[in-house]
């Protein structure tokens, strides 16, 4: 049985802007989340795609065995988030 979970959300990363060492590193943000299926179980090896809505820049990552993912050094802006898993 194929199991696919997709959710699209607009995420404003400005709230996550890192303010330390702004002059040396510039302004960036990060997102960390845990993905679960409908039963509440961790969703490992799911594909996570973040698309900057202004630039179209795509970043793809996978969840770990605990269903967690992290993406660092994201430019400030709004992102569409899509999570999918076949199986």
VEXROBA-62953 format. One record per residue (C-alpha): residue number from 1; residue in three letters; x, y, z. Coordinates in Angstrom, 2 decimals, decimal comma. Layout:
<r NUM; "ALA"; <X; Y; Z>>
...
//
This chain:
<r 1; "UNK"; <0,00; 0,00; 0,00>>
<r 2; "UNK"; <1,33; 3,39; -0,91>>
<r 3; "UNK"; <1,36; 5,89; 1,86>>
<r 4; "UNK"; <1,85; 9,49; 0,87>>
<r 5; "UNK"; <1,58; 12,50; 3,07>>
<r 6; "UNK"; <1,69; 15,96; 1,62>>
<r 7; "UNK"; <1,18; 19,16; 3,42>>
<r 8; "UNK"; <1,83; 22,59; 2,10>>
<r 9; "UNK"; <2,24; 25,47; 4,45>>
<r 10; "UNK"; <3,56; 28,93; 4,09>>
<r 11; "UNK"; <6,25; 29,46; 6,69>>
<r 12; "UNK"; <7,59; 32,84; 7,57>>
<r 13; "UNK"; <11,18; 32,32; 8,61>>
<r 14; "UNK"; <11,78; 35,89; 9,63>>
<r 15; "UNK"; <10,84; 34,85; 13,19>>
<r 16; "UNK"; <13,70; 32,35; 13,11>>
<r 17; "UNK"; <16,32; 34,82; 11,90>>
<r 18; "UNK"; <19,58; 34,31; 13,67>>
<r 19; "UNK"; <20,77; 37,57; 15,13>>
<r 20; "UNK"; <24,15; 36,45; 16,42>>
<r 21; "UNK"; <27,14; 37,42; 14,33>>
<r 22; "UNK"; <24,98; 39,22; 11,78>>
<r 23; "UNK"; <27,88; 41,20; 10,37>>
<r 24; "UNK"; <30,13; 38,17; 9,92>>
<r 25; "UNK"; <27,60; 35,64; 8,70>>
<r 26; "UNK"; <24,73; 37,61; 7,28>>
<r 27; "UNK"; <21,07; 37,01; 8,05>>
<r 28; "UNK"; <19,68; 33,50; 7,80>>
<r 29; "UNK"; <17,19; 31,23; 9,51>>
<r 30; "UNK"; <16,55; 27,57; 10,13>>
<r 31; "UNK"; <13,63; 25,22; 10,52>>
<r 32; "UNK"; <13,48; 22,05; 12,61>>
<r 33; "UNK"; <10,42; 19,84; 12,77>>
<r 34; "UNK"; <9,25; 16,30; 13,48>>
<r 35; "UNK"; <6,97; 14,60; 10,94>>
<r 36; "UNK"; <4,36; 12,06; 12,02>>
<r 37; "UNK"; <1,79; 10,01; 10,12>>
<r 38; "UNK"; <-1,95; 9,97; 10,86>>
<r 39; "UNK"; <-1,47; 7,44; 13,68>>
<r 40; "UNK"; <1,15; 9,64; 15,35>>
<r 41; "UNK"; <4,12; 7,43; 14,46>>
<r 42; "UNK"; <7,38; 9,07; 13,37>>
<r 43; "UNK"; <7,72; 9,22; 9,58>>
<r 44; "UNK"; <11,32; 8,28; 8,75>>
<r 45; "UNK"; <12,91; 8,68; 5,31>>
<r 46; "UNK"; <10,21; 11,11; 4,15>>
<r 47; "UNK"; <11,13; 13,66; 1,47>>
<r 48; "UNK"; <10,91; 17,26; 2,69>>
<r 49; "UNK"; <11,00; 20,04; 0,10>>
<r 50; "UNK"; <11,27; 23,72; 0,97>>
<r 51; "UNK"; <10,66; 26,23; -1,83>>
<r 52; "UNK"; <11,35; 29,94; -1,35>>
<r 53; "UNK"; <8,20; 31,57; -2,74>>
<r 54; "UNK"; <10,09; 34,67; -3,89>>
<r 55; "UNK"; <13,06; 33,05; -5,62>>
<r 56; "UNK"; <11,83; 29,53; -6,41>>
<r 57; "UNK"; <14,96; 28,10; -4,76>>
<r 58; "UNK"; <14,37; 24,45; -3,77>>
<r 59; "UNK"; <15,97; 22,67; -0,85>>
<r 60; "UNK"; <15,35; 18,90; -0,44>>
<r 61; "UNK"; <16,13; 16,93; 2,71>>
<r 62; "UNK"; <14,99; 13,67; 4,29>>
<r 63; "UNK"; <13,66; 12,95; 7,76>>
<r 64; "UNK"; <15,79; 10,82; 10,08>>
<r 65; "UNK"; <14,70; 7,63; 11,88>>
<r 66; "UNK"; <12,86; 9,77; 14,46>>
<r 67; "UNK"; <10,96; 11,66; 11,74>>
<r 68; "UNK"; <12,96; 14,84; 12,32>>
<r 69; "UNK"; <14,45; 17,18; 9,76>>
<r 70; "UNK"; <16,50; 20,34; 9,93>>
<r 71; "UNK"; <17,44; 22,92; 7,33>>
<r 72; "UNK"; <19,92; 25,66; 8,26>>
<r 73; "UNK"; <21,13; 28,88; 6,69>>
<r 74; "UNK"; <17,86; 29,65; 4,92>>
<r 75; "UNK"; <17,52; 33,17; 3,54>>
<r 76; "UNK"; <14,70; 35,12; 5,23>>
<r 77; "UNK"; <11,39; 34,84; 3,41>>
<r 78; "UNK"; <8,29; 32,74; 2,94>>
<r 79; "UNK"; <8,57; 29,06; 2,05>>
<r 80; "UNK"; <6,22; 26,37; 0,81>>
<r 81; "UNK"; <6,82; 23,10; 2,64>>
<r 82; "UNK"; <5,92; 19,75; 1,08>>
<r 83; "UNK"; <6,40; 16,39; 2,80>>
<r 84; "UNK"; <5,88; 13,11; 0,94>>
<r 85; "UNK"; <6,58; 9,43; 1,43>>
<r 86; "UNK"; <5,82; 6,44; -0,75>>
<r 87; "UNK"; <5,76; 2,97; 0,57>>
//
